């Protein structure tokens, strides 16, 4: 199997990312609807949190801000994941077309980097808020240096692609 082009590994990966992106979007829309319903009907939000706890629904239970922040964090995590997968699919499309070093890929890689930062910050929010929403003590946030170094590598790759794009443009203008 070839790596780039029609019916290649990059095409298969792009298709797989598109398939996963559908489920991420379904999750984001579902959680978003639940979040909006909790703003309108607070007792619905309390029932959702009770279900997450595994406890029977208590209509007198108040829906706290930690529950809303947990649902908001879940929507944000799904949104950032969708954003990243969508940008990666576009990068793979340009690679399949034989134009990996187009300037748009620089912006796409930077967008992936910012999306990864968003996911890390959302994980930080959820590490403190989600346990409180279901009545547990706050867990320690595990600072993962590997994740942050991976984000740094994505930004470095964006710079490499920027320089590659400039070199490609210079080559196109030379006779």
C-alpha positions as CSV (number, residue, x, y, z in Angstrom):
1,X,0.0,0.0,0.0
2,X,1.4,3.4,-0.9
3,X,1.7,6.2,1.6
4,X,0.2,9.1,-0.3
5,X,-2.3,9.5,-3.2
6,X,-5.5,7.8,-4.1
7,X,-6.1,4.5,-2.1
8,X,-3.2,5.1,0.2
9,X,-2.5,4.9,3.9
10,X,-3.0,8.7,4.1
11,X,-6.4,8.4,2.4
12,X,-7.4,5.6,4.8
13,X,-6.3,7.6,7.8
14,X,-8.2,10.6,6.5
15,X,-11.4,8.5,6.1
16,X,-10.9,7.0,9.6
17,X,-10.5,10.5,11.1
18,X,-13.7,11.6,9.3
19,X,-15.6,8.6,10.7
20,X,-14.4,9.4,14.2
21,X,-15.2,13.1,13.7
22,X,-18.9,12.2,13.2
23,X,-19.1,10.5,16.6
24,X,-17.2,13.4,18.3
25,X,-19.7,15.8,16.8
26,X,-22.7,13.7,17.9
27,X,-21.2,13.7,21.4
28,X,-20.6,17.4,21.4
29,X,-24.1,18.2,20.2
30,X,-25.6,15.7,22.7
31,X,-23.7,17.2,25.6
32,X,-24.4,20.7,24.3
33,X,-28.1,20.0,24.3
34,X,-27.9,18.6,27.9
35,X,-25.9,21.7,29.0
36,X,-28.5,24.1,27.5
37,X,-31.3,22.1,29.1
38,X,-29.6,22.4,32.5
39,X,-29.6,26.2,32.0
40,X,-33.4,26.2,31.3
41,X,-34.5,23.4,33.6
42,X,-32.1,23.1,36.6
43,X,-33.9,20.0,37.9
44,X,-32.9,18.2,34.7
45,X,-29.3,19.1,35.4
46,X,-29.6,17.7,38.9
47,X,-31.0,14.5,37.5
48,X,-28.1,14.2,35.0
49,X,-25.6,14.6,37.8
50,X,-27.4,12.1,40.0
51,X,-27.3,9.6,37.1
52,X,-23.5,10.2,36.8
53,X,-23.2,9.5,40.5
54,X,-25.2,6.3,40.1
55,X,-27.6,7.5,42.7
56,X,-31.4,7.6,42.4
57,X,-32.8,10.9,41.1
58,X,-33.7,13.3,43.9
59,X,-36.0,16.1,42.7
60,X,-35.0,18.3,45.7
61,X,-31.3,18.1,44.8
62,X,-29.9,21.4,43.7
63,X,-27.9,21.7,40.6
64,X,-24.6,23.4,41.5
65,X,-22.2,25.4,39.4
66,X,-19.7,22.5,39.4
67,X,-22.2,20.4,37.4
68,X,-22.6,23.1,34.8
69,X,-18.9,23.5,34.6
70,X,-18.4,19.8,34.2
71,X,-20.9,19.7,31.3
72,X,-19.3,22.8,29.8
73,X,-15.9,21.2,30.0
74,X,-17.2,18.1,28.3
75,X,-18.6,20.2,25.4
76,X,-15.3,22.1,25.2
77,X,-13.3,18.8,25.1
78,X,-15.5,17.5,22.3
79,X,-15.3,20.8,20.4
80,X,-11.5,20.9,20.6
81,X,-11.3,17.2,19.5
82,X,-13.5,17.9,16.6
83,X,-11.4,21.0,15.7
84,X,-8.2,19.0,15.8
85,X,-9.5,16.0,13.8
86,X,-11.0,18.4,11.1
87,X,-7.6,20.2,10.7
88,X,-5.7,16.9,10.5
89,X,-8.1,15.7,7.8
90,X,-7.4,18.8,5.8
91,X,-3.7,18.4,6.1
92,X,-4.0,14.8,4.9
93,X,-6.0,15.9,2.0
94,X,-3.3,18.4,0.9
95,X,-0.7,15.7,1.4
96,X,-2.7,13.3,-0.8
97,X,-2.9,16.0,-3.5
98,X,0.9,16.3,-3.4
99,X,1.0,19.8,-1.9
100,X,2.1,19.2,1.7
101,X,4.0,22.4,2.1
102,X,1.2,24.8,1.2
103,X,0.9,27.8,3.6
104,X,-2.6,26.7,4.7
105,X,-1.1,23.7,6.4
106,X,1.0,26.0,8.6
107,X,-2.1,27.6,9.9
108,X,-3.8,24.2,10.3
109,X,-0.8,22.9,12.3
110,X,-0.9,26.0,14.5
111,X,-4.7,25.4,15.0
112,X,-4.0,21.8,16.0
113,X,-1.5,23.1,18.6
114,X,-4.0,25.6,20.0
115,X,-6.6,22.9,20.0
116,X,-4.3,20.6,22.0
117,X,-3.6,23.5,24.5
118,X,-7.4,23.8,24.8
119,X,-7.8,20.1,25.6
120,X,-5.1,20.3,28.2
121,X,-6.7,23.3,29.9
122,X,-10.1,21.6,29.7
123,X,-8.6,18.5,31.4
124,X,-7.3,20.8,34.1
125,X,-10.7,22.3,34.6
126,X,-12.4,18.9,34.7
127,X,-9.8,17.4,37.1
128,X,-11.0,20.0,39.7
129,X,-14.7,20.4,38.9
130,X,-15.9,16.9,37.8
131,X,-15.2,15.1,41.0
132,X,-16.9,17.8,43.0
133,X,-20.0,17.6,40.8
134,X,-20.5,14.0,41.6
135,X,-19.7,14.4,45.3
136,X,-16.1,13.1,45.4
137,X,-13.0,14.9,46.6
138,X,-10.9,16.8,44.1
139,X,-8.4,14.5,42.5
140,X,-4.9,15.6,41.8
141,X,-4.1,17.0,38.4
142,X,-1.4,15.0,36.8
143,X,0.8,17.4,34.9
144,X,1.9,15.4,31.8
145,X,5.1,16.8,30.5
146,X,4.9,14.5,27.4
147,X,1.6,16.1,26.4
148,X,3.0,19.6,26.6
149,X,6.2,18.6,24.8
150,X,4.0,17.1,22.1
151,X,2.2,20.4,21.7
152,X,5.6,22.1,21.4
153,X,6.5,19.7,18.7
154,X,3.3,20.6,16.8
155,X,4.3,24.3,16.9
156,X,7.8,23.4,15.8
157,X,6.4,21.4,12.9
158,X,4.2,24.4,11.9
159,X,7.4,26.5,11.7
160,X,9.1,23.8,9.6
161,X,6.1,23.8,7.3
162,X,6.2,27.6,7.1
163,X,9.8,27.5,6.0
164,X,9.0,24.6,3.6
165,X,6.2,26.6,2.1
166,X,8.4,29.6,1.6
167,X,11.0,27.5,-0.1
168,X,8.4,25.9,-2.3
169,X,7.0,29.4,-3.3
170,X,10.6,30.5,-4.0
171,X,11.2,27.5,-6.2
172,X,8.0,28.1,-8.1
173,X,9.0,31.7,-9.0
174,X,12.5,30.7,-10.1
175,X,12.9,29.7,-13.7
